[in-house]
Protein backbone atom coordinates (compact mmCIF):
# COMPACT_ATOMS: atom_id res chain seq x y z
CA UNK A 1 0.00 0.00 0.00
CA UNK A 2 1.38 3.38 -0.98
CA UNK A 3 -0.04 6.35 0.94
CA UNK A 4 0.51 9.84 -0.42
CA UNK A 5 0.09 12.92 1.76
CA UNK A 6 -1.45 16.05 0.27
CA UNK A 7 0.99 17.69 -2.13
CA UNK A 8 1.52 21.44 -2.36
CA UNK A 9 0.79 21.29 -6.09
CA UNK A 10 -1.92 18.66 -6.68
CA UNK A 11 -1.95 19.05 -10.47
CA UNK A 12 1.79 18.49 -10.72
CA UNK A 13 1.58 15.54 -8.33
CA UNK A 14 -1.22 13.92 -10.34
CA UNK A 15 0.75 14.29 -13.57
CA UNK A 16 3.92 12.82 -12.07
CA UNK A 17 2.06 10.01 -10.31
CA UNK A 18 0.04 8.98 -13.37
CA UNK A 19 2.76 9.48 -15.99
CA UNK A 20 5.94 8.46 -14.13
CA UNK A 21 4.94 5.97 -11.42
CA UNK A 22 1.72 4.23 -12.46
CA UNK A 23 3.03 2.83 -15.78
CA UNK A 24 6.00 1.28 -13.96
CA UNK A 25 4.23 0.21 -10.77
CA UNK A 26 1.45 -1.54 -12.59
CA UNK A 27 3.95 -3.66 -14.56
CA UNK A 28 5.28 -5.37 -11.43
CA UNK A 29 5.60 -9.11 -12.04
CA UNK A 30 3.03 -11.14 -10.13
CA UNK A 31 0.68 -8.19 -9.62
CA UNK A 32 -2.89 -9.52 -9.25
CA UNK A 33 -4.98 -6.44 -8.57
CA UNK A 34 -4.67 -2.67 -8.17
CA UNK A 35 -6.88 -0.30 -6.21
CA UNK A 36 -6.66 3.49 -6.09
CA UNK A 37 -8.55 5.62 -3.60
CA UNK A 38 -8.69 9.40 -3.48
CA UNK A 39 -9.22 10.47 0.10
CA UNK A 40 -12.10 12.94 0.48
CA UNK A 41 -11.95 13.58 4.23
CA UNK A 42 -11.77 11.91 7.62
CA UNK A 43 -14.21 11.70 10.55
CA UNK A 44 -12.92 15.01 11.87
CA UNK A 45 -12.77 16.83 8.54
CA UNK A 46 -9.90 17.24 6.09
CA UNK A 47 -7.28 14.50 5.96
CA UNK A 48 -3.58 14.90 5.27
CA UNK A 49 -3.77 11.78 3.05
CA UNK A 50 -4.36 12.56 -0.62
CA UNK A 51 -4.27 9.19 -2.36
CA UNK A 52 -3.98 5.48 -1.52
CA UNK A 53 -2.56 3.18 -4.21
CA UNK A 54 -2.78 -0.52 -3.35
CA UNK A 55 -0.97 -3.33 -5.12
CA UNK A 56 -2.15 -6.90 -4.46
CA UNK A 57 0.03 -10.01 -4.74
CA UNK A 58 -0.57 -13.68 -3.93
CA UNK A 59 1.72 -13.60 -0.90
CA UNK A 60 4.73 -11.92 0.70
CA UNK A 61 7.15 -13.93 -1.43
CA UNK A 62 5.49 -12.68 -4.63
CA UNK A 63 5.67 -9.11 -3.32
CA UNK A 64 9.36 -9.53 -2.51
CA UNK A 65 10.10 -10.88 -5.98
CA UNK A 66 8.20 -7.97 -7.55
CA UNK A 67 10.02 -5.32 -5.51
CA UNK A 68 13.46 -6.74 -6.27
CA UNK A 69 12.74 -7.20 -9.99
CA UNK A 70 14.01 -4.69 -12.55
CA UNK A 71 10.43 -3.38 -12.84
CA UNK A 72 10.18 -2.99 -9.07
CA UNK A 73 13.48 -1.16 -8.86
CA UNK A 74 12.43 1.22 -11.67
CA UNK A 75 9.08 1.89 -9.98
CA UNK A 76 10.82 2.58 -6.67
CA UNK A 77 13.22 5.05 -8.28
CA UNK A 78 10.34 6.83 -10.03
CA UNK A 79 8.38 7.01 -6.78
CA UNK A 80 11.26 8.49 -4.82
CA UNK A 81 12.10 10.95 -7.60
CA UNK A 82 8.81 12.84 -7.27
CA UNK A 83 7.26 11.86 -3.93
CA UNK A 84 9.94 10.96 -1.39
CA UNK A 85 8.65 13.63 0.99
CA UNK A 86 4.98 12.67 0.47
CA UNK A 87 4.94 8.89 0.54
CA UNK A 88 4.61 6.12 3.09
CA UNK A 89 4.88 2.53 1.87
CA UNK A 90 3.23 -0.21 3.96
CA UNK A 91 3.18 -3.97 3.52
CA UNK A 92 -0.37 -5.05 4.35
CA UNK A 93 -1.85 -8.51 4.79
CA UNK A 94 -5.48 -8.15 3.70
CA UNK A 95 -8.38 -10.24 4.90
CA UNK A 96 -11.71 -9.75 3.17
CA UNK A 97 -15.14 -11.24 3.76
CA UNK A 98 -18.22 -10.95 1.62
CA UNK A 99 -21.26 -10.00 3.70
Buried (B, 14 or more C-beta within 10 A) or exposed (E): BBBBBBBEEEEEBBEBBEEBBBEBBEBBEBBEEEEEEEBEEEEEEEEEBBBBBBBBBEEEEBBBBBBEBEBBEBBBEBBEEBBEEBBEEEEEEEEEEEE
